[in-house]
């Protein structure tokens, strides 16, 4: 069983309001990542915190279990703790993604899962044109380390502990854009429009 863990608890201070409920391509921002992750995993857990009610409402209809991080202001590690604590004991791995990265593709996510199944590495990271990104897969043997994280740090600290434990999936494209400011939404919209208008290559 592979569980998807979507981190969606942040306060979005730079955005000026809760960015996760802002509209992107006619849907709330957080819904894009949630829908993708739900489609490639056996169960989806979404950790909410700031503006929890609004973010939860934005996920109406998505097959997800909502977990509330009441101490979201204390840092990213708290959301990881909440997610790990909610994972079913039957889970053999979890795939972590971020609610403000709507462009992570299902194809990349499936490639990460495939790499985990075909290697003996407990951590699998996609690498976009040489830059590590999301979603990141952690086998169950790593869950305790994630639960022990402290402060405003993400899983990178666990990833960097031992290179021998990490497998990489190389993706020949730029990393997906994350949303920090309103202008980032416009940038992603333009990118999506350009991709839609681009003619398909013919033979």
N, C-alpha and C positions, 0 to 999 in steps of 0.2 A: 504493500500500500504506500503510495506516494502522496504526501499532503502538500498543498500549496499554502504558503504563508505570505499574505500581503500586508505590508506595514503601511498603515494609513492613519497614524495618530498625531502627526505633527501639527504645529500651530500656524505654519505658513506666514511667518512674520514679514518676510520680504515681499510677499504677494499683496499684503494689505487686507486680505480677507481669506476665508477658507478656500484655498485653491482647489481642493479635491472635489468641490461641488461646482466649480466653474465649468462652463459649457465648452466642450471641444467636439466638433463634428456632431452636433445635436445630441450629445450625451454628457453627463457629468464626467469630469476628468478621471476620477477614481474608477469609474465603471469600465473603462477600456482595459486597464490592467487586470481588474478582477475577472472580467469575462474571459480574457485570454487564459489566465491562470486556472480558472475553473474548468476550461476545456481540455487541459493537458494533464490534470492531476485527478486523483480519486476523491479528494475532499479539499475544500477551500476554507481556510480560516483567515478572517480579516481582523486585524487589530486596529481599533479606533481609539481616539482619545479626545483631542481638541474638537469641539463642535461635533461630538459623537452622534447626536441625534440626526443632524443634517447629513453627515457622511453615511450613516446607516440608511437613511431614507434614499440617498442617491444610489444605493445598491439594491433597492427593491426589485425583486424578480430574479436576482442573481443567486444561484445555489451556493450559499456561503453561510458559515457559522461566524457570527460576530462576537468578538471578545473585546471587552473594554479595558483599556489601560488608564486607570484613574490617576496614575502618577506620570503621565506622558511628558510633563515639563522637566522631568529629571533626566531625560535623555533617551537615545535610541535603544540602549540596552534593555530598558524596561519593557519596551514593546516586544523585543525578542524573547525576554523572559515570559511574558504573557502568552506569546505564541507557542513556545516550547511546552509550557505547562498545559496547554489545551490540546496538544497533539495526542491522538489515540495511541495506546500502547502497541497496537498492531502496525503502526507506521514503520516502514523500513528506511524512509528518507523524506526530506522535505525540500521544497523548492521555494526559495525566498525571492520575492519581487517587491518593488516599491510602488506605492499608489500614485506617485507623481511622474512616473515614466510610462506614458501611454503607448510608446512605440516599440516596446519589446514584443518580438514576434513569437507566435506559436511554434514556428519552424525552429527557431533558435532554442526555445524551451525544450522541444522534443529532442533536439540534438544533444542537449545537456543531459537529459535523462538517458538517452541511448549510450552516451559516453560513460555514464556511471555504471550501467549494466554490463558494458563490455570491458571495463577495467576493474582493477582492485582498489581504486582510489576512493576514499570516503568524501572527498570534496571535489566538485566539478564547477569550473568557472568559465563563462564565455569570454572570449577575448576579441574585441572589435578593432580590427586594424591595429592589433598590438596592445589595446587598452582594455583592461579587465572591466567587466560590467555585470549586469544582471540578466536573467535570474541566476542565482547561485544555488547549487544542490549540496545538501549536507546529509550524509548517511546517519542512521540512528546512533552510531558509535560516537558521533560528535555532539549530540544534543546536550550532554552535560556541560561541555565546554561553553556552548552558547548560553546556557542558563547561568553560567558563572560570570558572564561579562558584567562590567560595572561602569556607570557613567555614560556620557554621551558618545559612545563608541558603537560602531556597528560590527558586523561579523568579520571585517577585514583583519582584525587582530587575530582571530582564530585561523583564518586562511593563511596568514603570514608566518605562523608558528613553525611550520615544517613543509618545505617545498615538496618533499617526497609523498605527501598525502594528497597533493592537488593535481588534478588533470585539467587541461585546458581545451576548450573547443574554439578553434579559430574561425572567426566570421569576417569575411572580406567586405566590410562596410563600416561606416562610422558608428560610434556608440549611439544608442537611442537618446534623444534629447529629454532632459528632465525639465520640469516646470518650476521655476523659482519666482518669476515675475510675470505680469500680464503679457508683456511682449513675447515671452516664450511661447504662449499659446498661439499667438499670431504667427510666430515663426514655424511652429509645427503645422498649423493650418496651411500655410503656403507650401511647405514641403509636401504635405499630403495632396494638395491641389496639383502640384507639379508632377507628382508620381501618377496621378490619375490621367493627366493630359498627355503624358509621355507616350508616344506610339510604340506598340509592341514590335519587337524585332521580327522580321520575316525571313523565311528561308529562300 
